[in-house]
Amino acid sequence: MVIVDDGSRHVRGVAEPLDLEERLANVISDQIAPRLVPEIEIIPWRGTHVVAVEVFPSPTRPHYLASAGLDAGVYVRVGSTNRRADPDLVEELRRYARGEAYDEQPLPELDAEAVDFRAASESFAPVRKLRRVDLETLRLLTVHQGRTVPTVGGVLLFGHDRAQLFPDAWIQAGRFAGTDKSRLLDQTEIRSHLPQATEDAIGFIQKHSLHGVEIGAVRHADRWSIPPVAVREAVINAVAHADYRQRGAPIRVAIFDDRLEVESPGLLPFGLTLRFEPIAAACP
């Protein structure tokens, strides 16, 4: 039953709320597995009634259409559409429900030497001197079935052969003329270890960002068209939250005359929604 007009958004309500409540409860109970127990409430609304259904976070995720089974019956929301989840996403939902992280999973086919200790030491050098035992504390290495092996995160950050296991763990950056991608002015492929790749990507953006100068009483200060703090936050978030299980989609940075776009492959972490906030330019 339609309770809201698509065009006017006028709430029409439902004529038989008790019947609808019973049918909803039966559909949810009979067609979804593992069983969900939502909160269904009939709410008076301006001379009519609406039926509100609230589904609480479930510890038994993922839920699926019982008729299709687990392999083909799991769906996720992407924008305004429903998409069937592939096996990797189903496993991610299971890990999320268990409170486990993908980057902490062991890679038992490798040994501890797969992590480049020198690269890790250089990355931590400005903060502290790194010891080999620290690699386990940082979850770059872990003990799996009596052996010390690298984790997914360890290989992604400092792996000798990262490109073999994660061929899209790199950053593609480009500077385009105008406001579309019809004319490319400069580009680079950043394939260094991810901590260094993050710095290299930020450097590429700063190289191509317009900036002015604010003249002070004694010295001048640079004023960037794109706030450096926002640039660093966007690039670091893209690297940290990319879905490295996917294939064919590296992290992409695109600089236009009027904006910066940073694309990170994968869906939003579960429980997050999109929210757009304008960023004011630092100079006209």
C-alpha positions in Angstrom: 0.0 0.0 0.0 1.2 3.5 -0.9 1.3 5.7 2.2 3.3 8.7 0.7 2.8 10.2 -2.8 6.0 10.2 -4.8 5.5 13.7 -6.2 4.0 15.8 -3.5 5.4 13.7 -0.6 1.8 13.9 0.9 1.2 11.3 3.6 -1.9 9.3 2.7 -1.7 6.8 5.5 -3.0 3.2 5.4 -6.6 2.1 5.6 -6.1 -1.1 7.5 -3.0 -0.7 9.6 -3.6 -3.8 11.7 -3.8 -6.0 8.6 -0.6 -4.4 7.2 1.2 -4.8 10.5 0.4 -8.5 10.5 1.4 -9.0 6.9 4.7 -7.2 7.4 5.5 -9.4 10.5 4.7 -12.5 8.5 6.8 -11.5 5.5 9.8 -10.6 7.6 9.5 -13.8 9.7 8.9 -16.2 6.8 11.1 -14.8 4.0 14.3 -13.6 5.8 16.9 -15.7 7.5 18.3 -15.7 10.1 15.1 -14.5 11.6 14.8 -10.7 12.2 12.7 -9.3 15.1 11.9 -5.7 14.0 9.9 -3.2 16.0 6.5 -2.5 14.2 4.4 0.3 15.4 1.1 1.9 14.3 1.3 5.7 14.6 -1.7 8.1 14.3 -1.1 10.8 11.7 -3.5 13.6 11.0 -6.7 11.6 10.9 -5.0 8.5 9.5 -2.3 6.0 10.5 1.1 5.0 9.3 3.0 1.8 10.0 6.6 2.4 11.2 9.1 -0.5 11.0 12.4 -0.2 12.9 15.1 -2.8 12.3 17.9 -2.9 14.9 21.5 -3.8 14.2 21.7 -7.6 14.2 24.6 -9.7 15.6 23.7 -12.5 13.2 24.4 -10.6 10.0 24.3 -11.1 7.1 20.6 -11.7 6.6 19.3 -13.0 3.3 16.2 -14.0 1.4 15.4 -17.5 2.5 14.2 -18.5 -0.9 17.5 -17.5 -2.6 19.9 -18.7 0.1 23.0 -17.1 1.5 25.0 -17.2 -1.7 22.4 -15.3 -3.8 20.1 -13.7 -1.3 22.1 -11.0 0.5 21.4 -7.4 -0.7 23.0 -4.1 0.4 21.9 -0.6 -0.1 24.0 1.5 -2.5 22.6 5.1 -2.8 19.0 4.7 -3.8 19.4 1.1 -5.2 19.6 -2.4 -3.8 22.6 -4.5 -5.0 23.2 -8.2 -4.5 26.3 -8.8 -2.4 29.1 -10.8 -3.9 30.9 -13.5 -1.8 33.6 -11.0 -0.7 31.0 -8.5 0.6 29.1 -11.3 2.4 32.4 -12.3 4.2 33.0 -8.6 5.1 29.5 -8.5 6.6 30.3 -11.5 8.7 33.6 -10.0 9.9 31.8 -6.8 10.8 29.3 -8.6 12.8 32.1 -10.5 14.6 34.1 -7.3 15.2 37.0 -8.4 13.1 39.0 -6.3 10.6 40.0 -7.4 7.2 43.5 -5.9 7.5 44.2 -8.0 10.6 43.6 -11.3 8.8 46.7 -13.5 8.5 48.3 -14.4 5.1 49.5 -18.0 5.9 51.0 -18.6 2.5 53.7 -16.0 3.3 56.4 -15.8 6.0 57.5 -12.9 8.3 60.1 -11.7 5.8 57.3 -10.6 3.4 57.1 -7.4 5.4 59.9 -4.9 4.6 61.3 -4.1 8.0 63.6 -1.4 6.6 60.6 0.4 5.0 58.6 0.2 8.2 61.5 1.5 10.2 62.0 4.5 7.9 58.3 5.3 8.1 58.3 5.3 11.9 61.7 7.0 12.2 60.3 10.5 12.8 58.3 9.1 15.8 60.3 6.3 17.3 62.9 3.6 16.6 61.1 0.4 15.5 62.1 -3.0 16.7 61.2 -6.3 15.0 59.0 -7.3 17.9 57.0 -4.1 17.4 55.7 -5.5 14.1 53.4 -7.9 16.0 52.3 -5.2 18.4 51.3 -3.1 15.4 49.5 -6.1 13.8 51.8 -6.1 10.8 52.7 -9.6 11.8 50.6 -12.2 13.7 50.9 -15.8 14.9 48.9 -18.2 12.9 49.0 -21.9 13.6 52.3 -21.7 15.4 54.0 -19.6 12.7 54.6 -15.8 12.5 53.1 -14.6 9.2 52.2 -11.2 7.8 48.7 -9.7 8.1 46.8 -8.2 5.2 47.6 -4.7 6.6 51.3 -5.6 7.0 51.6 -6.5 3.3 49.5 -3.5 2.2 51.6 -1.1 4.1 55.2 -2.5 3.8 55.0 -5.7 1.8 57.9 -6.6 -0.6 55.5 -8.1 -3.1 52.4 -6.1 -2.4 51.5 -5.7 -6.1 51.2 -9.4 -6.6 48.6 -9.9 -3.9 47.0 -6.5 -4.1 47.5 -5.2 -7.7 45.3 -2.1 -7.2 47.0 -0.8 -4.0 48.4 2.3 -5.7 47.3 5.8 -6.5 46.6 7.3 -9.9 46.7 11.1 -9.9 46.0 13.5 -12.7 45.7 17.3 -13.4 43.0 18.2 -15.9 42.4 21.4 -17.8 39.0 23.0 -17.1 36.2 21.2 -15.3 36.1 17.8 -17.0 38.5 15.0 -18.0 38.7 15.9 -21.7 42.3 17.3 -21.5 45.0 15.8 -19.3 47.8 18.2 -18.3 49.8 16.0 -16.0 49.6 12.5 -14.5 51.5 10.1 -12.3 51.2 6.6 -11.0 52.2 6.3 -7.4 53.3 2.8 -6.5 55.5 3.3 -3.4 54.6 1.8 0.0 51.2 3.2 1.0 52.5 5.6 3.8 54.9 7.2 1.3 52.3 7.0 -1.5 50.0 9.1 0.7 52.7 11.8 1.0 53.5 11.7 -2.7 49.8 12.1 -3.6 49.5 15.1 -1.3 52.6 16.6 -2.9 51.2 16.1 -6.4 48.0 18.0 -5.3 50.0 20.8 -3.8 52.2 21.1 -6.9 49.0 21.7 -9.0 47.0 23.8 -6.5 46.6 27.5 -7.1 47.8 29.6 -4.2 48.1 33.3 -3.4 50.2 35.2 -0.9 49.0 37.1 2.1 51.3 40.0 2.9 51.9 40.6 6.5 53.8 43.3 8.4 57.0 41.3 8.5 56.6 38.2 6.4 54.1 36.7 3.9 52.1 33.5 4.1 50.9 31.2 1.3 47.2 30.9 0.9 46.2 27.7 -0.9 43.0 27.4 -3.0 42.4 23.9 -1.5 42.9 23.8 2.3 45.9 21.6 3.0 44.2 20.1 6.1 41.2 19.0 3.9 43.6 17.6 1.2 45.5 15.5 3.8 42.3 14.2 5.4 40.7 13.2 2.0 43.8 11.4 0.8 44.5 9.6 4.1 40.9 8.5 4.4 40.9 7.2 0.8 44.0 5.1 1.5 42.8 3.9 4.9 39.3 2.9 3.8 39.8 1.6 0.3 38.5 -1.9 -0.4 41.8 -3.6 -1.5 40.0 -6.9 -2.2 38.5 -5.3 -5.3 40.2 -5.6 -8.7 40.6 -3.0 -11.4 40.1 0.1 -9.3 43.1 1.9 -7.8 42.7 5.0 -5.7 42.2 8.0 -8.0 43.0 11.7 -7.5 41.8 14.2 -10.0 42.5 17.9 -9.9 40.3 20.3 -11.9 40.2 24.1 -12.2 37.3 24.3 -9.7 37.6 21.2 -7.5 39.5 18.2 -6.3 38.1 14.6 -6.5 39.5 11.7 -4.5 38.0 8.3 -5.4 38.4 5.3 -3.1 37.2 1.9 -4.3 34.6 0.1 -2.2 31.4 0.9 -0.3 31.1 3.1 2.7 31.9 1.3 6.0 28.7 -0.2 7.4 26.6 2.2 9.4 27.9 5.3 7.6 25.9 7.5 5.2 26.9 10.2 2.8 27.0 13.8 3.9 28.2 16.6 1.8 29.8 19.7 3.3 31.0 22.7 1.3 34.7 23.6 1.6 35.5 27.2 1.3 38.5 28.1 -0.8 41.4 29.7 0.9 41.8 32.4 -1.7 39.6 33.8 -4.5 
